[in-house]
């Protein structure tokens, strides 16, 4: 800056010019005339004009004087030039990347507000901001320490409730959550009891509107038949009445009775307005004497001045001799305790601390990005010292296919074994219309299926022309031995009701659902025919128009060439293997069953014995097919036990349209239902 010189009487003195600031708008070019000696302005005008032009040039943008005067202003991130932003970045956001996920991210604004970010360093807020900057997504943070099994860490709660009237609006009633409930002395105005509302249940019982509030941090003793007050968040005050309840129930000394059982209910009488109270016997002695009673519902309007009576309803009807004492006028009730949540319970999914993942100082970032994409920058910017970082992947987005979705309802029937008792695994006939005699055949079980000891002549074959006659009144479902698995044979049963898998109490109870309809002319059991304990026999599933079980299996037909000795062919026309049409055959290896099928035909081709098999499951393989634990090839008939080695297989020589057997229904069908 130029220093103005003035000549005084005592020589040269220096004067500071007040009001002059270092700015372009008030720069040297504007103050030059005031700063130069007077004679320069009058005698050296050309020189003065040159100086003015020079200083005006110096004060133009991008020139030295301009830049020096603007330096202080450029310390403000809002006013600085773009080239200076990188210097601010090195000072304030040193570890941040040069570019961010979103092109709309304003780096100037970030630098201006970075102080708030650093103040929140290590919190979830800082992680979410960093991930929005880096990847334009919001991560999820989890803490394994919350899932560590801790001794005595479970939360056991025993709710303490107060039953109030409900005279206020529903909105006001539920506005008391978290508020303080107070009871005031009617004469002194002092607070005699208070508590804080943790939970609210509003209901009505026998015409009374009840608000049941769970309280915590209780001070003093609430009194029934008096008012309480609650100041709402809005500032308004509401009042409600405390209902008197059952205060206690006990067994009189020496009169605990006998032959009572846990769960015997206790009801109360003697109150003019009392409703809803219920208790039960919760512990008994060796002779059924009552040791403990638990109040399930303390009811309302049971006053202390009333003479109340308790009556026990024994489940077995034999309990007697107990005398109970009961008092009313109760205020708060302690309800049955419970574990809040699963944390701390052995049955929960909590883990033992391992000082690695499951520890107090670990945390997990769940993001669509891999841990390696952000671990380094997180640790340099916001990772708290002493903590351990883990990462899990989240599904970033869900791709939806085009088209219109519409709801579909599927019906399932859960089969009950009793309804299929007469069926064998190989049964393919419909036992409610077996095709023998008449257009649809004979209904073999019009009155259900039942068996009784000593009865003869009532068991029928699957191809019979006469109906099964249930004998006796108990009707258990068969005996110790059911019908032989050889098709067409007779029946063999046990000799006592107890041997049957059913028995009197295991028979169907009440009227049965009629699924028979008009299928093949069969009819359901009438309501009058169910009392004997007989199960209604259902038609074969392959005859009931069930989509998942068609009438014909449509199985693939495979040809198996068999021999008695491994690797050797049979002599011309000699099978050496006892296998017959209609028999089931299975191929095994040392560890598991490979394939199961039903023999459709046996014969010779080119001198080699073969069986044509309707393959039900798996794949039949030659004997020398290498398998884990051995070689495949040994096949076994399931009726007569004949075995043979499979030398070769011709797959898919045809198909079979035989009717489905009962074994087409799987265990899964019985557990989860047959789709209708």
PyMOL commands that set and color helices and strands:
alter all, ss='L'
color gray80, all
select helices_A, chain A and resi 28-35+38-43+45-58+64-70+73-75+82-92+107-112+114-119+124-135+144-147+170-174+371-381+417-420+497-499+504-506+519-521+527-529+541-543+662-664+667-672
alter helices_A, ss='H'
color red, helices_A
select strands_A, chain A and resi 5-8+11-14+140-142+156-157+160-165+180-184+191-205+208-220+227-231+237-241+248-258+265-269+278-284+290-297+309-313+320-327+332-334+338-339+362-367+388-393+412-413+555-563+584-588+593-605+608-618+626-627+630-631+634-637+643-656+674-675
alter strands_A, ss='S'
color yellow, strands_A
deselect
rebuild
show_as cartoon
